[in-house]
Amino acid sequence: MIRRYSAIERRTRTFFSFLLDLVFPPRCVSCRTLGRRICEPCAADISWIESNFCPQCGLPLDGQKNHTCIDPACLGFVRSAAVFSGTVRKALHALKYYSDRTLAEQLVRRAHSHWNPPSWDFDTLVPVPLGRKRERRRGYNQSLLLAEALSCLVGIPVDSRSLTRVRETQSQVGLSIQARKENTADAFRASGVRLRKVLLVDDVCTTGATLQSCAEALIQAGSTRVGALTIARAVLPAARQELN
């Protein structure tokens, strides 16, 4: 199903969030201060990725001797707004594991001006799908929430049906780069995307293995261009990159 989220819907969401905040005053997800979900002092500590990054996979290059990049034949680029640490890490964990769904719009609004993709010329936003068991247990897909919030800002419709996860994969946490690739290989299937330019949306990119697998499925199904945006990028120490 393809759905376009308008500015009116964004304002409606903002209004109901305002009413909810009046009844239940929000606390900062990082420092727990009353007032906002992400307070300005904590927002000021976010490590935004705005320069000196790989033009293909978006990895910050400071201190990185080398890195395993994406295959541009399928996935044209990855852009992550911030380093996966501090406030951003706490906010994404709250969104992903503690049902704090209001953080999706907060994160996208702050990330939007820091993404700077090569182009916004895409036909649809496609969230990276969860496995059925994991989504049923969690009750939602955090990547879909992020895609919906982004759609309200940029006007690109969301397609949450054309890309599906056809097999369950184990958690990527703690896996080496090669193990991540093997874990996500052939895990996705796409349909109904012929001649469409697709922008993938996810919460975190570590090595890009999941995004790469999604892109391969989309290209095989006929997409003409695939890029990806994530809120955060996990930056591995250079020594660990070499070991993995």
C-alpha positions in Angstrom: 0.0 0.0 0.0 1.3 3.4 -1.0 0.3 6.3 1.2 1.2 10.0 1.0 1.4 11.8 4.4 0.5 15.5 4.1 1.5 18.6 6.0 -2.0 18.6 7.4 -1.5 15.2 8.9 1.8 16.4 10.4 0.1 19.4 12.0 -2.7 17.1 13.3 -0.1 14.8 14.9 1.7 17.8 16.4 -1.5 19.1 17.8 -2.4 15.8 19.5 1.2 15.5 20.8 0.8 18.9 22.3 -2.5 17.9 24.0 -0.8 14.7 25.3 2.1 16.7 26.7 -0.3 18.9 28.6 -1.8 15.9 30.3 1.5 14.0 30.7 4.4 16.4 30.8 7.3 14.9 28.8 10.7 14.2 30.1 13.9 14.2 28.0 14.7 10.7 26.9 18.4 11.3 27.8 18.6 13.4 31.0 15.0 12.9 32.2 14.5 16.7 32.6 10.8 17.8 32.4 9.8 19.8 29.3 10.7 18.1 26.1 11.3 14.6 24.7 14.7 15.7 23.6 15.8 18.8 25.5 18.0 21.4 23.8 21.2 20.8 26.0 21.0 17.0 25.1 20.2 17.8 21.4 23.3 20.1 21.4 25.5 17.0 22.4 24.4 15.0 19.3 27.2 14.1 17.0 25.8 15.1 13.6 27.5 13.6 10.5 27.8 16.6 8.1 31.3 16.4 6.6 34.3 14.0 6.1 32.1 11.0 5.4 32.3 8.3 2.7 30.2 9.6 -0.3 28.8 6.1 -0.8 28.1 4.5 2.5 28.0 7.6 4.7 30.5 6.3 7.3 32.3 9.2 9.1 36.0 8.8 8.1 37.6 10.4 11.2 40.0 7.7 12.6 38.9 5.1 10.0 41.9 3.6 8.2 39.6 1.6 5.9 36.1 0.3 5.8 33.9 -2.2 4.1 31.7 -0.1 1.8 28.4 -0.8 0.1 28.0 -2.1 -3.5 26.8 1.0 -5.5 25.5 -1.3 -8.3 22.4 -1.9 -6.1 22.5 0.6 -3.3 23.5 4.1 -4.6 24.1 5.7 -1.2 23.5 5.6 2.5 23.2 8.8 4.5 23.0 8.7 8.3 22.2 11.9 10.2 24.1 11.2 13.5 26.5 8.9 15.2 24.8 6.2 17.2 25.8 7.3 20.7 24.5 9.4 23.6 21.1 11.0 23.2 20.4 9.4 19.8 21.2 6.0 21.0 18.9 6.4 24.0 16.1 7.8 21.9 16.3 5.0 19.3 16.4 2.4 22.1 13.3 4.0 23.6 11.5 4.0 20.2 12.5 0.5 19.3 12.3 -1.4 22.6 10.0 0.6 24.9 7.1 1.6 22.6 8.0 5.4 22.8 6.5 6.0 19.4 6.3 9.8 19.7 10.1 9.9 19.3 9.9 9.0 15.6 8.7 12.4 14.6 11.1 14.1 17.0 14.1 12.3 15.6 13.1 12.7 11.9 12.5 16.5 12.4 15.9 16.9 13.9 17.7 14.6 11.4 16.1 16.1 8.3 18.5 19.1 8.0 21.5 16.9 8.6 20.9 14.1 6.0 21.8 15.9 2.8 21.3 13.0 0.4 22.5 13.4 -3.2 18.9 13.9 -4.2 15.3 13.8 -2.9 14.1 12.7 -6.3 12.5 9.4 -5.3 9.1 7.9 -6.0 8.5 6.2 -2.7 9.9 5.8 0.9 10.2 2.1 1.8 10.8 1.2 5.5 13.1 -1.8 6.2 10.6 -4.5 7.2 10.7 -6.5 10.4 10.2 -10.2 10.6 6.6 -11.2 11.3 7.4 -12.6 14.8 9.4 -9.6 15.8 6.8 -7.1 14.6 4.0 -9.0 16.2 5.9 -9.1 19.5 6.8 -5.4 19.3 3.4 -4.3 17.9 4.9 -2.0 15.3 7.8 -1.4 13.0 9.9 1.6 14.1 11.2 2.1 10.5 7.7 2.5 9.3 7.1 5.2 11.9 10.2 7.0 10.8 9.2 6.8 7.1 5.7 8.2 7.9 7.3 11.1 9.8 9.7 11.8 6.9 6.8 11.6 4.4 5.1 14.4 6.2 8.2 16.6 5.8 9.3 15.8 2.2 6.0 14.8 0.5 7.3 11.4 -0.8 4.7 8.7 -0.3 5.3 5.6 1.9 5.1 2.1 0.5 5.0 -0.4 3.3 4.0 -3.5 1.3 6.3 -3.9 -1.7 9.4 -5.0 0.4 8.9 -8.0 2.7 11.2 -10.1 4.9 10.8 -13.6 3.7 12.8 -15.3 6.5 13.5 -14.5 10.1 17.1 -13.4 10.8 19.0 -13.5 14.0 19.9 -10.2 15.8 22.8 -8.5 14.1 24.2 -7.3 17.5 27.7 -8.7 18.0 28.0 -10.3 14.6 31.1 -9.7 12.4 30.8 -7.9 9.0 30.9 -11.2 7.1 28.4 -12.8 9.5 26.0 -9.9 9.1 26.1 -10.3 5.3 25.4 -14.0 5.6 22.6 -13.4 8.1 20.7 -11.0 5.8 21.5 -12.6 2.4 18.3 -13.3 0.5 16.2 -12.4 3.5 14.0 -9.9 1.5 11.7 -10.0 -1.5 10.3 -7.1 -3.5 7.4 -6.7 -5.9 5.5 -3.9 -7.6 8.5 -1.5 -7.8 9.3 -1.8 -11.5 10.8 1.5 -12.8 10.4 3.2 -9.4 13.1 5.1 -7.5 13.1 3.9 -3.9 14.5 5.5 -0.8 14.9 3.0 2.1 14.4 4.2 5.6 15.8 2.6 8.8 16.8 3.5 12.3 20.5 2.5 12.4 23.1 1.5 9.9 26.1 -0.5 11.2 27.8 -2.2 8.3 25.0 -1.6 5.7 24.4 -5.4 5.3 20.7 -5.2 5.9 20.2 -2.1 3.6 22.4 -3.8 0.9 20.2 -6.9 1.0 17.0 -4.8 0.7 18.5 -2.9 -2.2 19.4 -6.1 -4.0 15.8 -7.3 -3.7 14.4 -4.0 -5.0 16.8 -3.9 -8.0 16.0 -7.5 -8.9 12.3 -6.5 -8.8 12.9 -3.7 -11.3 13.7 -0.5 -9.2 15.8 1.9 -11.2 17.5 3.5 -8.2 17.8 2.8 -4.5 19.2 5.0 -1.8 18.9 4.8 2.0 18.5 7.1 5.0 19.0 6.2 8.6 18.7 8.2 11.8 22.1 7.0 13.1 25.3 5.3 12.1 27.1 2.9 14.4 30.8 3.7 14.2 33.1 0.8 14.9 36.6 1.4 16.2 39.2 1.1 13.4 40.8 -1.9 15.1 37.5 -3.7 15.3 36.8 -2.9 11.7 40.0 -4.6 10.6 39.4 -7.7 12.8 35.9 -8.1 11.4 
